């Protein structure tokens, strides 16, 4: 039986993940808030950590080393909808054992945590995000970096301010599909 620290702010996802892991007789502690991650990791022993890259607008990448220091020997797996080469490399450098892009199935998560064999064919390579989704996420990150200032974000993106405003009026691609 594994003891798993599940860190994700998507309550629907973490609820499904938690129930699926508990059905397999694993002990799961779920955390949704950034400020609760380290205190939780320091209070109990975990054999595995499943860490979402983004909690709200805050990256959990800086927590990887601290979590592994608080939980020596724990297997940490990053799980994210914001998959990029830079964050993957940094997470692995900091000690993450694996990095999965959402949506990941339960079999993939269990295999990454090394709680179950991946089955024939092993882990699937991560599915690339659709171009529209990547563009939307990039625009949102740049907008966040400029504290919501559309003009400054448009200059950084090399777009006219009105063009960026029109893009922002559209719903995210995942909501349309």
N, C-alpha and C positions, 0 to 999 in steps of 0.2 A: 504494500500500500504506500503510495506516494503522498507527501504533504505538499500542497501546491498553493503558492501565492499568485492569485489571478488579479492583475492590475489592468482595468479597462473602465472607461467612463461611459461606454455604451451599455446601458443597463439591460437592454434586450439581449444583446450578444453575450454579455457576461452571465446572464441568467441561464441562457441555453447551454453555454460552455460549462458552467458550474454544475448544472443538473446532469449533463452527460458524463462529466468526470466523476461525480458522486455515484452515479449508477454503476461505474466501474470500480467502486469501492476505494476511491481516492478521497483524501481529506482536503477540502478546498476552503481557502479564506479569500474573499473577494474585497478589493479596495477600489473605490472610484475616484478619490480625491488625491491630488498630487501631494498635499501636505500630510497625508496619512500613510503614504507608502513606506518611508523609512522607519517611522515609529512602529508600524506593524511588523516590519522585517526584523526589528531589533527585539521585539517581545516574544517571538516564537521561532522555532526551527522549521525550515522548509527545505525539502529536497529538490523542488523545482519551482521556477518562477516564470510565469507567462506575463510579459510586459508589453502593453500597447505603447507605441511610440509617442502618441499624442494624447494627453489628458486635457481636454478642452483646447486651449490655445498654447499649452505648455508642453515642450518636448521632454520626454523622460530619458533621453539619451544621457544627460549628465548623471542620472541615478544608477546607471549600469554598474560602474565601479563600486559605488557605495553599497549597493545591494549585494554584490558578490563578496564584499569585505564583511558585511553583516551576516552573510549566509555562506561561509566557506564550503565548497564542495557542491553547492546547488547548481543545477543546470538551468541557465536562463535562456529563454527564447523570446525574441522580439516578434510582435505581431502588429502589422500596421496596414492602413489603407494609404499611407503616404510613402510607399516604397520608392527608394532612390538608391543609386549606387553609392553616393556619399554617406548616407545614413547607414547603409548596410556595412560598408567598410568600417565606419567608426564604431558601430555596435560590436562587430566581430573583434576589432582591435581592443576594445574595452573589456572583452571577455564573454560576450554573448555566444552561446553554443550554436544558435541557429537564428534565422531571420525569415519570417513568413509574411507574404503579402495577403491581405484580406481580399476577397473572402477565402478563407482556408477551411477545409472540411475537418471534421473531427479526427479522421484517420491521419491526415497530414499533421495536425497538432500533436496527436499522441506519438507519432513517429519522430517528430522533431524533439519532443520531450524525452524520447527513448523509453516510452512506457508501453509501446506496442510496435510490432514490426510493420513496416510500411506496406507489406504485401508484395505481390509480383509487380515488378517494374519500379519499385522504390518510390521515393517522393517525386511528385510531378514538378517540373520546373515552374516557377511562379508565372502566372498569367500576366502579361503586360496590361497595364491600365489603358483603356481607350484614350485616344488623343484628346477628345473633348474633355474627358475627366481630368487628364493631366493639365490641360490648359486652365480649366476652372480652378484646380487646386493651386496652381502656380499664381494665378491672379489673386486668389484669396490670401496666399502667404505674403505676396508683395504688398497688397493693400494693408495687411496687418502690420508689416514692417514700417509702414508709413502712417500708422495710427489712424487708418480710415481716410486719409487725405487722398481723394481720387486724382487730383491734379498731379501730386507728387508721384503716385503710383503709375499714372499714365506716362509720365516722363521716363520713369525707370523702365517700363515695359516697351517704350518706343511707340506708344499709341497716342492718338488724339484723345483728349479728355472725353469728348462725346462718344467716341467709339467704345471706350472703356465703360462709360455709363450704360450704354446699350447692352454690352455683354453682362454687366452686373444685374440688369433688369431680368435677364433670363434665369430660369431655374437651373440648379446644378444638373449636369447630364444624368447622374444616377437616378434623379427623380423623374426624368422624362422616359427612361428606358424601362 
